[in-house]
Each structure stands twice: as C-alpha cells, then as structure tokens.
Amino acid sequence: VAVTATVHAVEGRLVRTLWRGPLAPSERTLVWDGADDRGAPVAGGVYLAVVRTAEAAATAKLTLVK
C-alpha cells in the first residue's frame, strides 16, 4: 500500500514529509524530531500529522513543546 505521512502547520503549509512509499499493512510508528524538511528546527506550537493512502486519510493534532 502506498502511504504518505506528512506534518503541516495549522494554516496548511507542509513542514515535513515523514514517509512516502509502500508499507505493508501493520502497525507502524513514525517519529517527528521537530524539524522541517531542511533539518531546521521549527517553532513550538500546534501542527497536524496527515497520513494518506489511495483509499483513506487520517489527521491528528500534534503539540510541539520546546
């Protein structure tokens, strides 16, 4: 199954792509280190984690505390 897992700022701007590619159906853990795609640390605040497949999408609220 092709999966894309991303982190977005609350206004919708893409902050980080955590995973893009195939994954076998099973439980997975992805860890976001609080950095953007360039490796620069982002500000503390609220972010959205989005996981998408061709069939479904899920969103979770993240709070980054510094």
N, C-alpha and C positions, 0 to 999 in steps of 0.2 A: 504494500500500500504506500503510495507517495504521500508524504507528510511534510508540511511546512509549519514550523514553530517560530513565532516572532514576538518581540517585545515592542510596544508602541507607547509613546507619550499619550496622555489623555486626550489631546487635541487631534490624535490620529497619526502623527509623524512616526515613521519607522525609526526605531532606536537600534535594534539588534536583531539579526536573524540567528536563531539558536540551532535550527536544523532545517535542512531542505534535502529530501531524498526519500528513498524507500525505507520502510520499517516493517518488520514482521509484527503481526497483531500480538501484543503482550503489554504488560505494564512497563512503563519507562519513566525514568527520572531525568529531567534536564535541569541544569543549574545555570543561572544567570549571575555573573560576577559583578553586576552593576556598571558595566562598561558598554559603550556603543560599538558599532561595527569597526571603528578605527582603533579600538582599545582604550579610548579616553574615558575616564570615569564620568558618570552622569550625576546630576544633582539628586538629592533625596527628594522623594515625593511619591505620587501615585502613578503607576504605569499599568498597562494592560498586556497580558500574555494571551496570544491568539494561536490556536492550533487548528490547522485546516487539512482536510483531505478532500478528495473529489466528492465524497458523499456527505460530509458534515463539517461543522466548525464549532469550536468552543472558545469562550473567552473567560479569563479570570483576572480579578483585580490584584495587583501587586503593590505593596508599600515598601519602598526602599528607604531605610532609616540609616542615616550617617552619623 
